[in-house]
Amino acid sequence: MKIGKKGIAASEMWAPDTIIFWLIFGIVLGITAIFFILIVAKIGTNQAQISDNIESLFLMQRFFKSSSCFAYLKENVLLNGAIDADKFSEERLNDCYKVNEKTMPAFRLTLSLDSATIFKTIKTSNWNDNRPSEEKEAPKNVIVYFQEKPYNGDITIEIQNNR
Amino acid sequence: MCLLQPAQLPPASNSKNNINNSISYILMEKGGQLVYKALIVIIASGIIVSAFVSAGKSFGTQEAFYKLALAKDLALTIDLMYALPGDIGYIYPNDISAYGIEVKDNNVKIYNYKLGKSDPTTAAYSYAGISVDAINTNINGQKFVKLSKTNSQIQITGVNQ
């Protein structure tokens, strides 16, 4: 087989030991891998899907039931569902809801007392102020302990990245 | 192609044997370089091919989805345990002896026990932690996972029964 000078030069350019070859090879391989993962992930997502908004629901429970969050402790006994208004701060919220990923559900909580002495809104560290909430729960009537005294109050929870 | 650069040329006073020795040494060196290059290409190709084969096998046998479901299940269990008042112990009932589990930095990772952490289809899912507790666990080759919470601290261990 005869190969002209031009042919030899062109074949040398695409020889598998040139940087340009490995660059193109890497790009093509990367694109192939991304397509492979995207297609397979699209086909298989339903097989490991968490139904409805159960994750957000599980995550919300801690605000009312955990003493690390806002649940009221009366003589070391946790009063289920009762909120301690003295604990209701953004710092405490981010201590009891610590997330590394922005994609985790984000919450904004508003506590209001019937006596109108308190109206406070706090949000988790991954809450994005530039986006509206995806879901807003109806205000939940709760007993709120403020300076050790019980009051009737409402708590409203808004959610972003609901899943 | 010229194998000898002017600087590498032996002095004119050298005998014919010396010139031959120099040429054969340079040719051997070039040959060695080509062998190394070929080896590197073979090893790199081997890694890429085995990664694709392993990923294809994992998706084909549904193992990848099972790993993702396991990761989600464990992350949700941790989320729920942090929400529960008081202490609790729970054994996750699915057999996980074929998998390795790493719980670290608010993230659950499930990988094939045989492939280790280099498993290309490692499944990962995040959970929300609390500041007074940092789970750091590695479980390999155990049948079940036991999660227990004492004083807001979650411990995760592997158990065989």
Chai-1 contact restraints between the chains, C-beta under 6 A:
chainA,res_idxA,chainB,res_idxB,connection_type,confidence,min_distance_angstrom,max_distance_angstrom,comment,restraint_id
A,D17,B,K37,contact,1.0,0.0,6.0,A-B,restraint_1
A,V40,B,F59,contact,1.0,0.0,6.0,A-B,restraint_2
A,G44,B,F65,contact,1.0,0.0,6.0,A-B,restraint_3
A,Q47,B,F65,contact,1.0,0.0,6.0,A-B,restraint_4
A,A48,B,F65,contact,1.0,0.0,6.0,A-B,restraint_5
A,A48,B,L68,contact,1.0,0.0,6.0,A-B,restraint_6
A,A48,B,A69,contact,1.0,0.0,6.0,A-B,restraint_7
A,I50,B,K72,contact,1.0,0.0,6.0,A-B,restraint_8
A,F58,B,L76,contact,1.0,0.0,6.0,A-B,restraint_9
A,F58,B,D79,contact,1.0,0.0,6.0,A-B,restraint_10
A,F58,B,L80,contact,1.0,0.0,6.0,A-B,restraint_11
A,L59,B,D79,contact,1.0,0.0,6.0,A-B,restraint_12
A,L59,B,A128,contact,1.0,0.0,6.0,A-B,restraint_13
A,Q61,B,A83,contact,1.0,0.0,6.0,A-B,restraint_14
A,R62,B,Y82,contact,1.0,0.0,6.0,A-B,restraint_15
A,R62,B,A83,contact,1.0,0.0,6.0,A-B,restraint_16
A,K65,B,A83,contact,1.0,0.0,6.0,A-B,restraint_17
A,K65,B,P85,contact,1.0,0.0,6.0,A-B,restraint_18
A,S66,B,A83,contact,1.0,0.0,6.0,A-B,restraint_19
A,S68,B,I130,contact,1.0,0.0,6.0,A-B,restraint_20
A,S68,B,S152,contact,1.0,0.0,6.0,A-B,restraint_21
A,L78,B,P85,contact,1.0,0.0,6.0,A-B,restraint_22
A,D95,B,S131,contact,1.0,0.0,6.0,A-B,restraint_23
A,C96,B,I130,contact,1.0,0.0,6.0,A-B,restraint_24
A,Y97,B,A128,contact,1.0,0.0,6.0,A-B,restraint_25
A,K98,B,G129,contact,1.0,0.0,6.0,A-B,restraint_26
A,K98,B,I130,contact,1.0,0.0,6.0,A-B,restraint_27
A,K98,B,S131,contact,1.0,0.0,6.0,A-B,restraint_28
A,V99,B,A128,contact,1.0,0.0,6.0,A-B,restraint_29
A,N100,B,N106,contact,1.0,0.0,6.0,A-B,restraint_30
A,E101,B,S126,contact,1.0,0.0,6.0,A-B,restraint_31
A,M104,B,S126,contact,1.0,0.0,6.0,A-B,restraint_32
